[in-house]
Amino acid sequence: MAGTATGSAAAEGAAAEGAVVEGAASEGAVVGGAASGPKPSARRTRANGRESRRKIIEAAAAVAGERGYEGTSIAKISKASGLPASSIYWHFKDKDDLLAVVVEEGVGRWLGQVTRADGSTLPERVLDLCKGVAEALSASPDFIRLGLMLALEQRPEETAAKSLYLRLRGEAVGLIAAQLLEVLPEMPEARAKELATYALAGGDGIFLAMQFGEVDVAGLFAMHAEAMVHLIEQG
Protein backbone atom coordinates (compact mmCIF):
# COMPACT_ATOMS: atom_id res chain seq x y z
CA MET A 1 0.00 0.00 0.00
CA ALA A 2 1.26 3.45 -0.80
CA GLY A 3 2.55 5.40 2.17
CA THR A 4 0.67 8.27 3.76
CA ALA A 5 1.24 11.60 2.08
CA THR A 6 3.84 13.79 3.74
CA GLY A 7 3.07 17.33 4.82
CA SER A 8 4.92 18.73 1.83
CA ALA A 9 3.01 16.47 -0.58
CA ALA A 10 -0.29 17.59 0.91
CA ALA A 11 0.77 21.21 0.58
CA GLU A 12 1.70 20.65 -3.05
CA GLY A 13 -1.67 18.99 -3.55
CA ALA A 14 -3.42 22.03 -2.15
CA ALA A 15 -1.61 24.21 -4.65
CA ALA A 16 -2.32 21.78 -7.47
CA GLU A 17 -6.03 21.73 -6.79
CA GLY A 18 -6.48 25.46 -6.34
CA ALA A 19 -5.57 26.18 -2.72
CA VAL A 20 -7.84 26.82 0.21
CA VAL A 21 -8.04 30.57 -0.35
CA GLU A 22 -9.69 30.19 -3.72
CA GLY A 23 -11.92 27.45 -2.31
CA ALA A 24 -13.23 29.91 0.26
CA ALA A 25 -13.92 32.44 -2.46
CA SER A 26 -15.80 29.80 -4.41
CA GLU A 27 -18.33 29.52 -1.62
CA GLY A 28 -19.01 33.26 -1.73
CA ALA A 29 -16.78 35.06 0.76
CA VAL A 30 -18.36 37.79 2.88
CA VAL A 31 -16.81 41.16 2.09
CA GLY A 32 -17.94 44.27 3.95
CA GLY A 33 -20.99 42.43 5.28
CA ALA A 34 -22.26 41.41 1.82
CA ALA A 35 -21.77 38.02 0.23
CA SER A 36 -19.86 38.21 -3.02
CA GLY A 37 -20.50 35.65 -5.74
CA PRO A 38 -17.93 33.06 -6.80
CA LYS A 39 -15.07 34.58 -8.74
CA PRO A 40 -14.39 33.19 -12.23
CA SER A 41 -11.02 31.86 -11.03
CA ALA A 42 -12.75 30.10 -8.11
CA ARG A 43 -15.26 28.47 -10.44
CA ARG A 44 -12.40 27.28 -12.64
CA THR A 45 -10.66 25.93 -9.54
CA ARG A 46 -13.71 23.87 -8.56
CA ALA A 47 -14.13 22.57 -12.10
CA ASN A 48 -10.44 21.69 -12.33
CA GLY A 49 -10.64 19.90 -8.99
CA ARG A 50 -13.60 17.79 -10.14
CA GLU A 51 -11.87 17.01 -13.42
CA SER A 52 -8.69 15.97 -11.62
CA ARG A 53 -10.63 13.73 -9.24
CA ARG A 54 -12.41 12.07 -12.16
CA LYS A 55 -9.12 11.47 -13.99
CA ILE A 56 -7.62 9.91 -10.86
CA ILE A 57 -10.59 7.56 -10.33
CA GLU A 58 -10.62 6.46 -13.97
CA ALA A 59 -6.86 5.90 -13.98
CA ALA A 60 -7.05 3.92 -10.73
CA ALA A 61 -9.80 1.71 -12.15
CA ALA A 62 -7.75 0.99 -15.27
CA VAL A 63 -4.51 0.28 -13.40
CA ALA A 64 -6.12 -1.84 -10.67
CA GLY A 65 -8.26 -3.68 -13.22
CA GLU A 66 -5.08 -4.73 -15.00
CA ARG A 67 -2.71 -5.26 -12.06
CA GLY A 68 -4.91 -6.00 -9.04
CA TYR A 69 -4.64 -4.42 -5.62
CA GLU A 70 -1.05 -5.40 -4.89
CA GLY A 71 0.20 -4.35 -8.31
CA THR A 72 -1.39 -0.92 -8.07
CA SER A 73 0.56 2.00 -6.65
CA ILE A 74 0.09 5.74 -6.36
CA ALA A 75 3.06 6.14 -8.72
CA LYS A 76 1.36 4.03 -11.42
CA ILE A 77 -1.93 5.89 -10.97
CA SER A 78 -0.07 9.19 -11.19
CA LYS A 79 1.53 8.13 -14.47
CA ALA A 80 -1.76 6.86 -15.92
CA SER A 81 -3.69 9.99 -14.93
CA GLY A 82 -0.99 12.48 -15.88
CA LEU A 83 -1.33 14.11 -12.45
CA PRO A 84 1.28 14.38 -9.69
CA ALA A 85 1.07 12.15 -6.63
CA SER A 86 0.43 15.25 -4.52
CA SER A 87 -2.86 15.78 -6.38
CA ILE A 88 -3.90 12.20 -5.67
CA TYR A 89 -3.18 12.64 -1.96
CA TRP A 90 -5.12 15.90 -2.00
CA HIS A 91 -8.27 13.98 -2.96
CA PHE A 92 -7.66 10.61 -1.28
CA LYS A 93 -6.02 9.51 1.96
CA ASP A 94 -4.18 6.55 0.42
CA LYS A 95 -4.45 3.82 -2.20
CA ASP A 96 -7.03 1.84 -0.25
CA ASP A 97 -9.24 4.91 0.14
CA LEU A 98 -9.00 5.60 -3.60
CA LEU A 99 -9.78 2.03 -4.65
CA ALA A 100 -12.75 1.93 -2.27
CA VAL A 101 -14.17 4.92 -4.16
CA VAL A 102 -13.48 3.14 -7.47
CA VAL A 103 -15.43 0.12 -6.19
CA GLU A 104 -18.30 2.21 -4.84
CA GLU A 105 -18.77 4.10 -8.10
CA GLY A 106 -18.36 0.96 -10.19
CA VAL A 107 -20.92 -0.99 -8.18
CA GLY A 108 -23.38 1.90 -8.48
CA ARG A 109 -23.20 1.79 -12.29
CA TRP A 110 -23.18 -2.00 -12.31
CA LEU A 111 -26.27 -2.31 -10.11
CA GLY A 112 -28.14 0.13 -12.33
CA GLN A 113 -27.57 -2.23 -15.25
CA VAL A 114 -28.01 -5.66 -13.66
CA THR A 115 -31.27 -4.79 -11.88
CA ARG A 116 -32.97 -3.02 -14.80
CA ALA A 117 -35.53 -5.72 -15.60
CA ASP A 118 -39.05 -4.94 -16.84
CA GLY A 119 -40.35 -8.25 -18.19
CA SER A 120 -43.73 -9.28 -16.79
CA THR A 121 -43.30 -13.04 -17.34
CA LEU A 122 -40.63 -15.24 -15.80
CA PRO A 123 -38.65 -15.85 -19.05
CA GLU A 124 -38.79 -12.12 -19.92
CA ARG A 125 -37.67 -11.03 -16.46
CA VAL A 126 -34.78 -13.52 -16.34
CA LEU A 127 -33.66 -12.58 -19.86
CA ASP A 128 -33.75 -8.89 -18.90
CA LEU A 129 -31.61 -9.60 -15.84
CA CYS A 130 -29.08 -11.55 -17.89
CA LYS A 131 -28.97 -8.81 -20.53
CA GLY A 132 -28.26 -6.32 -17.77
CA VAL A 133 -25.32 -8.38 -16.55
CA ALA A 134 -24.04 -8.67 -20.14
CA GLU A 135 -24.25 -4.90 -20.62
CA ALA A 136 -22.40 -4.36 -17.35
CA LEU A 137 -19.57 -6.63 -18.49
CA SER A 138 -19.21 -4.72 -21.74
CA ALA A 139 -19.53 -1.24 -20.20
CA SER A 140 -17.23 -1.66 -17.18
CA PRO A 141 -14.65 -4.40 -17.86
CA ASP A 142 -11.99 -2.75 -15.67
CA PHE A 143 -14.32 -2.62 -12.70
CA ILE A 144 -15.54 -6.21 -13.15
CA ARG A 145 -11.94 -7.42 -13.41
CA LEU A 146 -10.93 -5.44 -10.32
CA GLY A 147 -13.87 -6.77 -8.32
CA LEU A 148 -13.04 -10.38 -9.12
CA MET A 149 -9.37 -9.88 -8.29
CA LEU A 150 -10.25 -8.21 -4.99
CA ALA A 151 -12.55 -11.10 -4.10
CA LEU A 152 -9.84 -13.67 -4.86
CA GLU A 153 -6.90 -11.94 -3.20
CA GLN A 154 -5.92 -13.31 0.20
CA ARG A 155 -4.34 -10.84 2.63
CA PRO A 156 -3.70 -10.97 6.39
CA GLU A 157 -5.78 -7.81 6.73
CA GLU A 158 -8.76 -7.27 4.44
CA THR A 159 -8.70 -4.02 2.50
CA ALA A 160 -11.51 -1.48 2.60
CA ALA A 161 -11.96 -1.90 -1.16
CA LYS A 162 -12.48 -5.67 -0.86
CA SER A 163 -14.84 -5.37 2.12
CA LEU A 164 -16.92 -2.81 0.26
CA TYR A 165 -17.02 -4.90 -2.92
CA LEU A 166 -18.17 -8.03 -1.08
CA ARG A 167 -20.84 -6.11 0.84
CA LEU A 168 -22.21 -4.41 -2.27
CA ARG A 169 -22.16 -7.66 -4.23
CA GLY A 170 -24.26 -9.18 -1.46
CA GLU A 171 -26.71 -6.32 -1.88
CA ALA A 172 -26.81 -7.05 -5.61
CA VAL A 173 -27.88 -10.63 -4.86
CA GLY A 174 -30.74 -9.27 -2.76
CA LEU A 175 -31.86 -6.86 -5.49
CA ILE A 176 -31.84 -9.55 -8.18
CA ALA A 177 -33.74 -11.90 -5.86
CA ALA A 178 -36.35 -9.17 -5.38
CA GLN A 179 -36.73 -8.92 -9.16
CA LEU A 180 -37.45 -12.66 -9.34
CA LEU A 181 -39.93 -12.51 -6.46
CA GLU A 182 -41.91 -9.80 -8.26
CA VAL A 183 -42.91 -12.29 -10.96
CA LEU A 184 -42.92 -15.37 -8.69
CA PRO A 185 -44.08 -14.17 -5.26
CA GLU A 186 -44.70 -17.75 -4.12
CA MET A 187 -41.00 -18.61 -4.48
CA PRO A 188 -39.20 -19.02 -1.13
CA GLU A 189 -36.88 -16.08 -0.52
CA ALA A 190 -33.92 -18.39 0.12
CA ARG A 191 -34.46 -20.01 -3.30
CA ALA A 192 -34.66 -16.60 -4.98
CA LYS A 193 -31.32 -15.59 -3.42
CA GLU A 194 -29.78 -18.88 -4.48
CA LEU A 195 -30.86 -18.26 -8.08
CA ALA A 196 -29.63 -14.66 -7.91
CA THR A 197 -26.23 -15.93 -6.75
CA TYR A 198 -26.23 -18.38 -9.65
CA ALA A 199 -27.10 -15.57 -12.07
CA LEU A 200 -24.10 -13.51 -10.96
CA ALA A 201 -21.82 -16.56 -10.93
CA GLY A 202 -22.77 -17.27 -14.53
CA GLY A 203 -21.89 -13.69 -15.41
CA ASP A 204 -18.50 -14.12 -13.73
CA GLY A 205 -17.84 -17.23 -15.80
CA ILE A 206 -18.80 -15.55 -19.07
CA PHE A 207 -16.57 -12.59 -18.22
CA LEU A 208 -13.64 -14.97 -17.69
CA ALA A 209 -14.40 -16.62 -21.04
CA MET A 210 -14.20 -13.16 -22.63
CA GLN A 211 -10.62 -12.82 -21.37
CA PHE A 212 -9.50 -15.86 -23.38
CA GLY A 213 -10.76 -14.67 -26.74
CA GLU A 214 -13.81 -13.49 -28.63
CA VAL A 215 -17.06 -15.08 -27.53
CA ASP A 216 -20.71 -14.55 -28.36
CA VAL A 217 -21.59 -12.72 -25.14
CA ALA A 218 -25.25 -12.21 -26.05
CA GLY A 219 -25.60 -15.86 -27.05
CA LEU A 220 -23.98 -17.13 -23.86
CA PHE A 221 -26.22 -14.97 -21.70
CA ALA A 222 -29.29 -16.16 -23.61
CA MET A 223 -28.23 -19.74 -22.79
CA HIS A 224 -27.66 -18.69 -19.18
CA ALA A 225 -31.17 -17.23 -19.04
CA GLU A 226 -32.67 -20.44 -20.46
CA ALA A 227 -30.83 -22.48 -17.84
CA MET A 228 -32.13 -20.23 -15.07
CA VAL A 229 -35.72 -20.45 -16.29
CA HIS A 230 -35.41 -24.24 -16.46
CA LEU A 231 -34.07 -24.38 -12.90
CA ILE A 232 -36.89 -22.18 -11.63
CA GLU A 233 -39.59 -24.16 -13.43
CA GLN A 234 -38.16 -27.42 -12.10
CA GLY A 235 -38.51 -26.02 -8.59
C-alpha positions as CSV (number, residue, x, y, z in Angstrom):
1,M,0.0,0.0,0.0
2,A,1.3,3.4,-0.8
3,G,2.6,5.4,2.2
4,T,0.7,8.3,3.8
5,A,1.2,11.6,2.1
6,T,3.8,13.8,3.7
7,G,3.1,17.3,4.8
8,S,4.9,18.7,1.8
9,A,3.0,16.5,-0.6
10,A,-0.3,17.6,0.9
11,A,0.8,21.2,0.6
12,E,1.7,20.7,-3.0
13,G,-1.7,19.0,-3.5
14,A,-3.4,22.0,-2.2
15,A,-1.6,24.2,-4.6
16,A,-2.3,21.8,-7.5
17,E,-6.0,21.7,-6.8
18,G,-6.5,25.5,-6.3
19,A,-5.6,26.2,-2.7
20,V,-7.8,26.8,0.2
21,V,-8.0,30.6,-0.3
22,E,-9.7,30.2,-3.7
23,G,-11.9,27.5,-2.3
24,A,-13.2,29.9,0.3
25,A,-13.9,32.4,-2.5
26,S,-15.8,29.8,-4.4
27,E,-18.3,29.5,-1.6
28,G,-19.0,33.3,-1.7
29,A,-16.8,35.1,0.8
30,V,-18.4,37.8,2.9
31,V,-16.8,41.2,2.1
32,G,-17.9,44.3,3.9
33,G,-21.0,42.4,5.3
34,A,-22.3,41.4,1.8
35,A,-21.8,38.0,0.2
36,S,-19.9,38.2,-3.0
37,G,-20.5,35.6,-5.7
38,P,-17.9,33.1,-6.8
39,K,-15.1,34.6,-8.7
40,P,-14.4,33.2,-12.2
41,S,-11.0,31.9,-11.0
42,A,-12.7,30.1,-8.1
43,R,-15.3,28.5,-10.4
44,R,-12.4,27.3,-12.6
45,T,-10.7,25.9,-9.5
46,R,-13.7,23.9,-8.6
47,A,-14.1,22.6,-12.1
48,N,-10.4,21.7,-12.3
49,G,-10.6,19.9,-9.0
50,R,-13.6,17.8,-10.1
51,E,-11.9,17.0,-13.4
52,S,-8.7,16.0,-11.6
53,R,-10.6,13.7,-9.2
54,R,-12.4,12.1,-12.2
55,K,-9.1,11.5,-14.0
56,I,-7.6,9.9,-10.9
57,I,-10.6,7.6,-10.3
58,E,-10.6,6.5,-14.0
59,A,-6.9,5.9,-14.0
60,A,-7.0,3.9,-10.7
61,A,-9.8,1.7,-12.2
62,A,-7.8,1.0,-15.3
63,V,-4.5,0.3,-13.4
64,A,-6.1,-1.8,-10.7
65,G,-8.3,-3.7,-13.2
66,E,-5.1,-4.7,-15.0
67,R,-2.7,-5.3,-12.1
68,G,-4.9,-6.0,-9.0
69,Y,-4.6,-4.4,-5.6
70,E,-1.1,-5.4,-4.9
71,G,0.2,-4.4,-8.3
72,T,-1.4,-0.9,-8.1
73,S,0.6,2.0,-6.7
74,I,0.1,5.7,-6.4
75,A,3.1,6.1,-8.7
76,K,1.4,4.0,-11.4
77,I,-1.9,5.9,-11.0
78,S,-0.1,9.2,-11.2
79,K,1.5,8.1,-14.5
80,A,-1.8,6.9,-15.9
81,S,-3.7,10.0,-14.9
82,G,-1.0,12.5,-15.9
83,L,-1.3,14.1,-12.5
84,P,1.3,14.4,-9.7
85,A,1.1,12.1,-6.6
86,S,0.4,15.2,-4.5
87,S,-2.9,15.8,-6.4
88,I,-3.9,12.2,-5.7
89,Y,-3.2,12.6,-2.0
90,W,-5.1,15.9,-2.0
91,H,-8.3,14.0,-3.0
92,F,-7.7,10.6,-1.3
93,K,-6.0,9.5,2.0
94,D,-4.2,6.6,0.4
95,K,-4.4,3.8,-2.2
96,D,-7.0,1.8,-0.2
97,D,-9.2,4.9,0.1
98,L,-9.0,5.6,-3.6
99,L,-9.8,2.0,-4.6
100,A,-12.7,1.9,-2.3
101,V,-14.2,4.9,-4.2
102,V,-13.5,3.1,-7.5
103,V,-15.4,0.1,-6.2
104,E,-18.3,2.2,-4.8
105,E,-18.8,4.1,-8.1
106,G,-18.4,1.0,-10.2
107,V,-20.9,-1.0,-8.2
108,G,-23.4,1.9,-8.5
109,R,-23.2,1.8,-12.3
110,W,-23.2,-2.0,-12.3
111,L,-26.3,-2.3,-10.1
112,G,-28.1,0.1,-12.3
113,Q,-27.6,-2.2,-15.2
114,V,-28.0,-5.7,-13.7
115,T,-31.3,-4.8,-11.9
116,R,-33.0,-3.0,-14.8
117,A,-35.5,-5.7,-15.6
118,D,-39.0,-4.9,-16.8
119,G,-40.4,-8.3,-18.2
120,S,-43.7,-9.3,-16.8
121,T,-43.3,-13.0,-17.3
122,L,-40.6,-15.2,-15.8
123,P,-38.6,-15.8,-19.1
124,E,-38.8,-12.1,-19.9
125,R,-37.7,-11.0,-16.5
126,V,-34.8,-13.5,-16.3
127,L,-33.7,-12.6,-19.9
128,D,-33.8,-8.9,-18.9
129,L,-31.6,-9.6,-15.8
130,C,-29.1,-11.6,-17.9
131,K,-29.0,-8.8,-20.5
132,G,-28.3,-6.3,-17.8
133,V,-25.3,-8.4,-16.5
134,A,-24.0,-8.7,-20.1
135,E,-24.2,-4.9,-20.6
136,A,-22.4,-4.4,-17.3
137,L,-19.6,-6.6,-18.5
138,S,-19.2,-4.7,-21.7
139,A,-19.5,-1.2,-20.2
140,S,-17.2,-1.7,-17.2
141,P,-14.7,-4.4,-17.9
142,D,-12.0,-2.8,-15.7
143,F,-14.3,-2.6,-12.7
144,I,-15.5,-6.2,-13.2
145,R,-11.9,-7.4,-13.4
146,L,-10.9,-5.4,-10.3
147,G,-13.9,-6.8,-8.3
148,L,-13.0,-10.4,-9.1
149,M,-9.4,-9.9,-8.3
150,L,-10.2,-8.2,-5.0
151,A,-12.5,-11.1,-4.1
152,L,-9.8,-13.7,-4.9
153,E,-6.9,-11.9,-3.2
154,Q,-5.9,-13.3,0.2
155,R,-4.3,-10.8,2.6
156,P,-3.7,-11.0,6.4
157,E,-5.8,-7.8,6.7
158,E,-8.8,-7.3,4.4
159,T,-8.7,-4.0,2.5
160,A,-11.5,-1.5,2.6
161,A,-12.0,-1.9,-1.2
162,K,-12.5,-5.7,-0.9
163,S,-14.8,-5.4,2.1
164,L,-16.9,-2.8,0.3
165,Y,-17.0,-4.9,-2.9
166,L,-18.2,-8.0,-1.1
167,R,-20.8,-6.1,0.8
168,L,-22.2,-4.4,-2.3
169,R,-22.2,-7.7,-4.2
170,G,-24.3,-9.2,-1.5
171,E,-26.7,-6.3,-1.9
172,A,-26.8,-7.0,-5.6
173,V,-27.9,-10.6,-4.9
174,G,-30.7,-9.3,-2.8
175,L,-31.9,-6.9,-5.5
176,I,-31.8,-9.5,-8.2
177,A,-33.7,-11.9,-5.9
178,A,-36.4,-9.2,-5.4
179,Q,-36.7,-8.9,-9.2
180,L,-37.5,-12.7,-9.3
181,L,-39.9,-12.5,-6.5
182,E,-41.9,-9.8,-8.3
183,V,-42.9,-12.3,-11.0
184,L,-42.9,-15.4,-8.7
185,P,-44.1,-14.2,-5.3
186,E,-44.7,-17.7,-4.1
187,M,-41.0,-18.6,-4.5
188,P,-39.2,-19.0,-1.1
189,E,-36.9,-16.1,-0.5
190,A,-33.9,-18.4,0.1
191,R,-34.5,-20.0,-3.3
192,A,-34.7,-16.6,-5.0
193,K,-31.3,-15.6,-3.4
194,E,-29.8,-18.9,-4.5
195,L,-30.9,-18.3,-8.1
196,A,-29.6,-14.7,-7.9
197,T,-26.2,-15.9,-6.7
198,Y,-26.2,-18.4,-9.7
199,A,-27.1,-15.6,-12.1
200,L,-24.1,-13.5,-11.0
201,A,-21.8,-16.6,-10.9
202,G,-22.8,-17.3,-14.5
203,G,-21.9,-13.7,-15.4
204,D,-18.5,-14.1,-13.7
205,G,-17.8,-17.2,-15.8
206,I,-18.8,-15.6,-19.1
207,F,-16.6,-12.6,-18.2
208,L,-13.6,-15.0,-17.7
209,A,-14.4,-16.6,-21.0
210,M,-14.2,-13.2,-22.6
211,Q,-10.6,-12.8,-21.4
212,F,-9.5,-15.9,-23.4
213,G,-10.8,-14.7,-26.7
214,E,-13.8,-13.5,-28.6
215,V,-17.1,-15.1,-27.5
216,D,-20.7,-14.6,-28.4
217,V,-21.6,-12.7,-25.1
218,A,-25.3,-12.2,-26.0
219,G,-25.6,-15.9,-27.1
220,L,-24.0,-17.1,-23.9
221,F,-26.2,-15.0,-21.7
222,A,-29.3,-16.2,-23.6
223,M,-28.2,-19.7,-22.8
224,H,-27.7,-18.7,-19.2
225,A,-31.2,-17.2,-19.0
226,E,-32.7,-20.4,-20.5
227,A,-30.8,-22.5,-17.8
228,M,-32.1,-20.2,-15.1
229,V,-35.7,-20.5,-16.3
230,H,-35.4,-24.2,-16.5
231,L,-34.1,-24.4,-12.9
232,I,-36.9,-22.2,-11.6
233,E,-39.6,-24.2,-13.4
234,Q,-38.2,-27.4,-12.1
235,G,-38.5,-26.0,-8.6
